[in-house]
Amino acid sequence: MARTCELTVDLDAINRNLALVAHLAGDRAVLVAVKANAYGHGLVEVARSVEAAGAAQWLGVTTVPEAAALRAAGISLPILKFSITLADQLADALAAGVAFTVGDTDAITQLSEAAAARGVVAEVHLKIDTGMRRIGAEPEDALRLARLIVHDPHLRLGGIYTHLPVSDVGSGAEFTRQQLAAFEASALDVQAHVGHVPWIHAANSGAVMSHDLGATTMVRPGIMVYGSYSGPVSSRSAALEPVARWSSRLVFVKQVRAGESVGYGRTWTATQDTWVGTVAVGYGDGYSRLLSNCGRMLIDGQSHPIVGRVCMDQTMIDLGPATPTARVGDEVVLMGRSRGEEITVQEIADLMGTITYEVTCLITARVPRRHIGGVSRASTN
Ligand SMILES: *Cc1c(COP(=O)(O)O)cnc(C)c1O
């Protein structure tokens, strides 16, 4: 059955963006964040393609089910779980074979007990909070926690890391430099006392693009791999490729007379006789209602404004006063290219007053993802 609404994800574009990351990262390893369904692009398909291409050495997730889904799909790359794992989730997380993020004594003790019960050695990445104030140990606590880990037979200290809240904006450059300096000092101090730790990492996309990565041995990009810039950075050191194209189809076309309103709330009224098309996409698909009366869609390279409110399943666009050439069943592009025209993720994010990350994360499970390119054949689900 032909699809109405779908998100086409170009796995080769992801791998080419990862090649840019690798270039910027030099000899450092690359961990690609695939949390939140790979920012909406399809967790397993993206991870499988990245693994098959050898385009990254690590994957980053947030939840245990994300890690378990990767393992169930046969992915064998190491997985770092970015989030705190609560005591009652440790057994499942160990079964998925993740590397754990810890930032306090209790988490270390609980993980040690769970690993002992399972008869395994758990890999730990010690998170140091250098300014994000989200999760992680105070820098002055890092050495004490590292010692706890390295002296525990059920734990292995695989990494030390931190996170950067303003690496993607020019005004955050100084704060980020201070964070990186504090982090490096802390990581060096730990290693001077407990020995070499293989994975020292801090850089999200913003830092990969615009900061000196110093003595770190791994980078952790997400958004840039999916083709968007993390923020309004001026020194864009990499030309990223768009990855996703979101399309739907025209399902109805009719003429609306001057003075008639369109849609819920009657928020738009035609000022002249015009043709209005109805497109099969709405906020139930994650096409935000914030795009009501301000977004646009493309048909055959032509831009058409959204008129009236975005509904749950349908959205109306103004096709103009002339008898339209567009027909029911035609493709409508919500995001991505249509001939010479393009709607970027950034354009949609700007209209919604949010960031690119949220635009693709919001695309709901109802929208089938079609994966093209990659090492294996195209797959859909
Ligand atoms: C999501 C995440 C990243 C990736 O951030 P981007 O801004 O998408 O590059 C890196 N590190 C951690 C801990 C994260 O949670």
The ligand as an SDF file (V2000), in Angstrom:
LIG
                    3D

 15 15  0  0  0  0  0  0  0  0999 V2000
   22.1160   14.3240   23.7290 C   0  0  0  0  0  0  0  0  0  0  0  0
   23.4930   14.3580   24.2860 C   0  0  0  0  0  0  0  0  0  0  0  0
   24.5920   14.6280   23.4600 C   0  0  0  0  0  0  0  0  0  0  0  0
   24.4570   15.0810   22.0160 C   0  0  0  0  0  0  0  0  0  0  0  0
   24.1500   16.4560   21.9950 O   0  0  0  0  0  0  0  0  0  0  0  0
   23.9870   17.2640   20.6200 P   0  0  0  0  0  0  0  0  0  0  0  0
   23.7690   18.6680   21.0510 O   0  0  0  0  0  0  0  0  0  0  0  0
   22.7940   16.6910   19.9290 O   0  0  0  0  0  0  0  0  0  0  0  0
   25.2140   17.0750   19.8420 O   0  0  0  0  0  0  0  0  0  0  0  0
   25.8510   14.5180   24.0140 C   0  0  0  0  0  0  0  0  0  0  0  0
   26.0130   14.1910   25.3150 N   0  0  0  0  0  0  0  0  0  0  0  0
   24.9710   13.9580   26.1380 C   0  0  0  0  0  0  0  0  0  0  0  0
   25.2250   13.6030   27.5570 C   0  0  0  0  0  0  0  0  0  0  0  0
   23.6810   14.0460   25.6580 C   0  0  0  0  0  0  0  0  0  0  0  0
   22.6510   13.8280   26.4830 O   0  0  0  0  0  0  0  0  0  0  0  0
  1  2  1  0
  2  3  1  0
  2 14  2  0
  3  4  1  0
  3 10  2  0
  4  5  1  0
  5  6  1  0
  6  7  2  0
  6  8  1  0
  6  9  1  0
 10 11  1  0
 11 12  2  0
 12 13  1  0
 12 14  1  0
 14 15  1  0
M  END
$$$$
